[in-house]
């Protein structure tokens, strides 16, 4: 049978989602815990491959198994063996045609940034940082220029293996939330480092190093070397995966650091 799991994790201690020979990835920890609980090897497929240091409050994975357990056991059992910074939140049996990655209609990432003279202490690793106040209105004007379907080559990592740089950015927003700036990006899919490169460019606009129109100019130029440096992963969260309601997947619990979906 095929099982879908909802996960959340603190990405700081791990080397990203995807399996690594050193077994330092979130995937390695999840598969090891599931194998111990199911008493047989388990291989999982994720909705999104988060980078090292990137967090997830709404990751979805699926796996196939002949081990028979009830839904709540697929939550409690693996959590017994997992690092405490990774949690299984829910489990559901799904049809064989469900695929955590390919069945997803969209993915949402949020970035939380403190723009203050002093870097975060309690939220070190959980929020990005810029050393002075940013112009949120300018950044909001800038981000509106990149919504829709575009060639995002200017915001694509040089090592990105995607066959096409074209993506559809369904929504993008920037807002002030107390002492923080919160960025939201929802797309059909993302290129490697695309969100962190968008945030880096928007910070340049917010710091008055570039005008809002620069975002559109970067899209047109399709040249990564013209863009701002890739921003730190600290404040980035995979915060939502949208699927057809027919699959009946549960909602995720709200993340207090980012607005709920």
C-alpha positions as CSV (number, residue, x, y, z in Angstrom):
1,X,0.0,0.0,0.0
2,X,1.1,3.6,-0.5
3,X,1.3,5.9,2.6
4,X,1.6,9.7,2.6
5,X,3.2,11.4,5.6
6,X,3.2,15.1,6.6
7,X,6.5,16.2,8.1
8,X,8.0,19.3,9.8
9,X,11.7,19.8,10.5
10,X,14.4,22.2,11.6
11,X,16.8,22.2,8.7
12,X,19.7,23.7,10.5
13,X,21.3,20.5,11.8
14,X,21.0,18.6,8.5
15,X,22.6,18.8,5.0
16,X,19.4,19.3,3.2
17,X,16.5,16.9,2.4
18,X,18.1,14.6,-0.3
19,X,20.0,11.5,0.7
20,X,23.7,11.8,1.1
21,X,26.5,9.1,1.5
22,X,27.2,10.4,5.0
23,X,23.5,10.0,6.0
24,X,23.4,13.6,7.1
25,X,20.2,14.5,5.2
26,X,16.6,14.6,6.5
27,X,15.6,11.9,4.1
28,X,18.3,9.6,5.6
29,X,16.9,10.1,9.1
30,X,13.3,9.6,8.0
31,X,14.0,6.4,6.0
32,X,16.0,5.0,8.8
33,X,13.2,5.6,11.4
34,X,10.6,4.2,9.1
35,X,12.7,1.1,8.4
36,X,13.2,0.5,12.1
37,X,9.5,0.8,12.7
38,X,8.3,-1.2,9.7
39,X,11.1,-3.8,10.2
40,X,12.0,-3.6,6.5
41,X,13.7,-1.0,4.1
42,X,11.6,2.0,3.2
43,X,12.3,4.6,0.5
44,X,10.4,7.9,0.5
45,X,9.7,10.5,-2.2
46,X,9.3,14.1,-1.1
47,X,7.2,17.0,-2.5
48,X,10.2,19.3,-2.4
49,X,14.0,18.9,-1.9
50,X,14.9,21.6,0.6
51,X,18.6,22.8,0.8
52,X,20.9,22.6,3.8
53,X,19.7,24.9,6.5
54,X,16.2,25.3,5.0
55,X,13.2,24.4,7.3
56,X,9.9,22.7,6.5
57,X,6.6,23.2,8.3
58,X,4.6,21.3,5.6
59,X,6.7,18.7,3.8
60,X,4.8,15.8,2.2
61,X,6.4,12.4,1.4
62,X,5.0,9.1,0.2
63,X,6.3,5.5,0.3
64,X,5.2,2.0,-0.6
65,X,5.1,-0.8,2.0
66,X,3.6,-4.2,2.8
67,X,3.8,-3.4,6.5
68,X,0.4,-3.1,8.0
69,X,0.0,-0.4,10.6
70,X,-2.9,2.0,11.5
71,X,-2.5,5.7,10.7
72,X,-1.6,6.9,14.2
73,X,1.1,4.2,14.5
74,X,2.8,5.6,11.3
75,X,3.0,8.8,13.3
76,X,4.0,7.6,16.8
77,X,6.3,4.8,15.7
78,X,8.8,6.7,13.4
79,X,8.8,9.6,15.8
80,X,10.1,7.3,18.5
81,X,13.3,6.8,16.4
82,X,13.6,10.2,14.8
83,X,15.9,13.1,15.8
84,X,13.6,15.4,17.9
85,X,14.1,18.2,15.3
86,X,12.1,16.1,12.7
87,X,8.5,15.1,13.4
88,X,5.9,13.1,11.5
89,X,2.7,15.1,11.9
90,X,0.1,12.8,10.2
91,X,-0.2,9.7,8.0
92,X,-2.8,8.7,5.5
93,X,-3.1,5.8,3.0
94,X,-3.3,7.2,-0.5
95,X,-4.1,5.7,-4.0
96,X,-1.3,4.2,-6.0
97,X,-1.5,7.2,-8.4
98,X,-0.7,9.7,-5.7
99,X,2.9,11.1,-6.0
100,X,4.2,13.5,-3.4
101,X,6.1,15.4,-6.0
102,X,4.2,15.1,-9.3
103,X,0.7,15.3,-7.8
104,X,1.4,18.6,-6.1
105,X,-0.4,21.5,-7.7
106,X,1.8,24.1,-6.1
107,X,4.4,24.7,-3.4
108,X,4.6,27.7,-1.0
109,X,7.8,29.0,0.6
110,X,8.0,31.7,3.2
111,X,11.1,33.6,4.3
112,X,11.3,35.4,7.6
113,X,13.8,38.3,7.8
114,X,14.8,40.5,10.7
115,X,16.0,43.9,9.5
116,X,17.7,45.3,12.5
117,X,21.2,46.5,13.6
118,X,21.5,43.4,15.8
119,X,21.2,39.9,14.4
120,X,18.6,37.5,16.0
121,X,19.7,35.5,19.1
122,X,16.8,33.3,20.1
123,X,15.8,33.0,16.4
124,X,19.3,32.4,15.1
125,X,19.0,30.0,12.3
126,X,15.2,30.5,12.2
127,X,15.2,34.0,10.6
128,X,17.4,35.7,8.1
129,X,19.0,39.0,8.9
130,X,19.8,42.3,7.3
131,X,21.6,45.0,9.3
132,X,19.3,48.0,8.6
133,X,15.6,48.7,8.0
134,X,14.2,47.8,4.6
135,X,11.6,49.7,2.5
136,X,8.8,47.1,2.4
137,X,6.7,49.2,0.0
138,X,9.5,49.3,-2.5
139,X,10.0,45.5,-2.2
140,X,6.2,44.9,-2.6
141,X,6.3,47.0,-5.8
142,X,9.3,45.0,-7.0
143,X,7.9,41.6,-6.3
144,X,4.8,42.3,-8.3
145,X,6.9,42.4,-11.4
146,X,7.9,38.7,-11.2
147,X,4.5,37.0,-10.8
148,X,3.2,34.9,-13.6
149,X,5.0,32.6,-16.0
150,X,8.6,33.7,-16.8
151,X,12.1,32.4,-17.6
152,X,13.7,32.7,-14.1
153,X,17.3,32.1,-15.3
154,X,18.4,35.2,-13.4
155,X,17.3,33.6,-10.2
156,X,18.6,30.1,-10.9
157,X,21.6,28.5,-9.3
158,X,24.4,27.6,-11.7
159,X,24.2,24.0,-10.6
160,X,20.4,23.8,-11.1
161,X,19.5,20.6,-13.0
162,X,16.0,21.5,-14.1
163,X,15.4,21.0,-17.8
164,X,13.6,24.3,-18.2
165,X,14.1,27.7,-16.3
166,X,10.4,28.6,-17.0
167,X,8.2,28.6,-13.9
168,X,4.8,30.1,-12.9
169,X,5.0,32.2,-9.8
170,X,1.3,32.1,-8.7
171,X,1.7,34.7,-5.9
172,X,4.5,36.6,-4.3
173,X,4.2,39.1,-1.5
174,X,6.2,41.1,1.0
175,X,4.8,42.4,4.3
176,X,5.9,43.9,7.6
177,X,5.2,41.6,10.6
178,X,6.3,43.4,13.7
179,X,10.1,43.7,13.7
180,X,10.3,41.2,10.8
181,X,9.8,41.2,7.0
182,X,7.9,38.2,5.7
183,X,8.1,37.1,2.1
184,X,5.7,34.6,0.5
185,X,6.2,32.8,-2.8
186,X,3.8,30.2,-4.3
187,X,4.7,28.5,-7.6
188,X,4.0,25.4,-9.6
189,X,7.6,24.5,-8.9
190,X,10.9,26.2,-8.0
191,X,14.4,26.3,-9.5
192,X,17.4,25.5,-7.3
193,X,18.0,28.6,-5.0
194,X,15.2,30.5,-6.8
195,X,13.5,31.7,-3.6
196,X,16.8,32.7,-1.9
197,X,17.9,34.6,-5.0
198,X,14.5,36.4,-5.2
199,X,14.9,37.4,-1.5
200,X,18.4,38.6,-2.2
201,X,17.3,40.8,-5.0
202,X,14.4,42.2,-3.1
203,X,16.7,43.1,-0.2
204,X,18.8,45.1,-2.7
205,X,15.6,47.0,-3.6
206,X,14.5,47.4,0.0
207,X,18.0,48.8,0.9
208,X,17.7,51.3,-2.0
209,X,20.6,49.8,-3.9
210,X,18.2,49.2,-6.8
211,X,14.8,50.5,-8.0
212,X,11.7,48.2,-8.0
213,X,11.9,48.1,-11.8
214,X,15.2,46.2,-11.5
215,X,13.3,43.0,-10.8
216,X,11.7,43.1,-14.2
217,X,15.0,44.0,-15.8
218,X,16.6,40.9,-14.3
219,X,13.9,38.7,-15.7
220,X,14.4,40.1,-19.1
221,X,18.2,39.8,-19.0
222,X,18.1,36.1,-17.9
223,X,21.6,36.5,-16.5
224,X,22.4,35.1,-13.0
225,X,25.6,37.2,-12.7
226,X,23.5,40.4,-12.8
227,X,21.4,39.4,-9.7
228,X,22.2,39.9,-6.0
229,X,24.0,37.2,-4.0
230,X,22.0,34.2,-2.8
231,X,20.5,35.0,0.5
232,X,21.1,32.8,3.6
233,X,18.9,29.8,4.1
234,X,18.2,30.6,7.8
235,X,14.7,32.1,7.4
236,X,13.4,29.9,4.6
237,X,10.4,27.5,5.2
238,X,8.7,25.1,2.9
239,X,5.2,26.1,4.3
240,X,2.6,24.6,2.0
241,X,2.0,21.9,-0.6
242,X,-1.3,22.0,-2.5
243,X,-3.0,18.8,-3.7
244,X,-6.4,17.9,-5.1
245,X,-8.8,17.7,-2.2
246,X,-9.9,14.2,-3.4
247,X,-6.7,12.8,-1.8
248,X,-8.1,13.8,1.6
249,X,-4.8,14.9,3.1
250,X,-4.9,16.6,6.5
251,X,-4.0,20.2,7.1
252,X,-0.7,21.0,8.8
253,X,-0.5,22.7,12.2
254,X,0.3,26.4,12.0
255,X,3.9,27.4,12.3
256,X,4.1,30.3,14.8
257,X,7.0,31.9,12.9
258,X,5.2,32.2,9.6
259,X,1.5,32.9,8.8
260,X,-0.7,29.8,8.4
261,X,-1.8,28.7,4.9
